[in-house]
């Protein structure tokens, strides 16, 4: 295994989900390579994961093919392919729209002043970003995520309240069904390897996480500055990269905790400059 590329439990779970969804191992390998994985590391991870999952790495048991039921998700009012959307207190531009998966790139969701104020409020509270531990539901530092970050409590400041109300109006979802805003800072070289934002209900540590508001069903990534180079939001299954432009955002939803939602995404390495983003996760029910 390469010392710079760590095969995480999330990656192994993603490999299994891809094969369960009907992808051939060669297709999974190609997707890993396109998202930046070294070929030798990807092949070893693929073989090891599938050998552990089933004695025959090319055959997945039939019971593994059952999909979780779909649920209702947040969605902007995109019927009729509008060029602008009303978000409660301002209009935002529709720059890119996909139907499958539901994904929209939004222009001007935040003002420059709001971006700068979020950065200023978050910077003194930054710490190394963590990921959820599937086995326990706790958090840990993971080499696949090399940013620094912090969470605001929902409605913690008037600025948070204004942004949260705007998001709720934009995607037609209650404010109380949202987690607090997370602000992340990426220096040159920092990245977040491709991952899913939903919680795997089959993992033992997820029961406690899901009790706080149910499953995550949508993500909104807001760009608080424009890096000089790199730092885009990548979607390997879609061959899509969203440029991080200050004030813009990308929204996508996932109606079940499964790779068939095609919402695998990551934060590409920052090549020059720095990147600041604010992330909003939306839950099925009230987040407590």
Protein Blocks (a to p, Z undefined) as FASTA:
>chain_A
ZZkbccdfklmmmmmmmmmnopafklmmmmmmmnopafklmmmmmmmmmmmmpmblkbcc
fklmpccdddddddddfehiiabdcehjaccddfbdcfbdcddddehkbcfklmmmmmmm
mmmmgccdddddfknopacddfkbccdcddddehkbmklmmmmmmmmmmnopafklpccd
ddddddehiacddddfbdcfkbmklmmmmmnnoaafbdcdddfbdcfbgjiacdfknopa
cdddehiacddddfbdcfklopaccddddfbhcdddddddddfbdcZZ
